[in-house]
């Protein structure tokens, strides 16, 4: 918090110190957001187009961290040859699937 001085009229904030603290906080938040964006979690659903949705193994769910949905899909593609891939944020609509997903580093 900015340093304050006390005078006969009350407490006054040191605006220079306050502005410096705001700049430091802004820099800290920018770095934290960059790190968070660099390791966003994705769920990739791999479905077998030649199987019936009722058959076992029709759908596999993978979880990974990536910068973009395309990068997440590219990580999973070698493990799911011949399957259709759909990618979603792990915190989105299908977040309950994360618990059973196969983790891919």
N, C-alpha and C positions, 0 to 999 in steps of 0.2 A: 504494500500500500504506500502511496506517496507520503512523504514526511510532512508533518504539519507543524506549524509554529503557532504559538499562542500569543495573542496581543490583548490589549484592553477591550477590543471589540469582539473577540472570540478566536476560533481556530481558522487558520488559512492554509489551504493545500498548496504544496510546492508543485506548480504546473509542469516544470521541467522534469521532475522526477516522475510525475504521473504520466507524462507523454512517453518517457523512456520505458516505463513499465508496460504501457499499452503496446509499444513496438515489440518488446520482448515476448509478450503474450501472443501477439499476432504471428510472429516468427515461429514460436513453439507450436501453435495450432496448424500452421501451414505444413510444417514438417510431419506432424502427427497425421494429417490428412493424406499426405503423400505416401507415408508408410502404409496406412490403412488401404488406400486405393491399390497399392502394389501387391497386396495379399488378400484380395477379395475372394470369398469362397463361392464356388459354383457347384451345382448339381448337374450332371449330364446323364440324361436318360437314353439308353441304347435299346432300341426295339428291333426285333427280327421281323423283316417284312414277309418272310416265307412261313412264319408260324401264325397260328391262331392266337388272339389275345387271351384265350382261356388256357392255352398250353403252358406248362411250366417252362421257365427260361425265356419266355417271350420278351420280358423286359428286365434289364439290368440297370442299376443306378450306381453311378460313380460320383465321388466327391473329390474336388481338387481346389487348389488356390492358383489364381492367375490374374493378370492385369486386365484381360478382356475376355468376353465370352468365346471369341474365336480361338484364343490361346488355350482356353480350357478344353474346347472341342478337339484341338490338335493334340493335346496330351492324351486324350482318351481314344482317339481314332485307331491307333495300332492295337489296342486291347479289344476293340469291338469291330473287327473286320466284317464287312457286309451288313452292318446294322445301321439303321437310321438314328441319327444323334440329334437331340434337342437339349439346349443348355439354358439353365435358369440360375438366378442368384440364389444362394443357399438360404438367404434370409427372407425370401419371397414366398410365393404361393405354396410351394412344395417343401417348406422347411421341415415338416414332420418326417420326410423321407431321409433326412440327413443321418438319423440314428442308424439306419440299416444300410446306408450306402457303402460301397467299397472305396476306401481311401486310395488315391493315386497321388504320389508326390511329384 
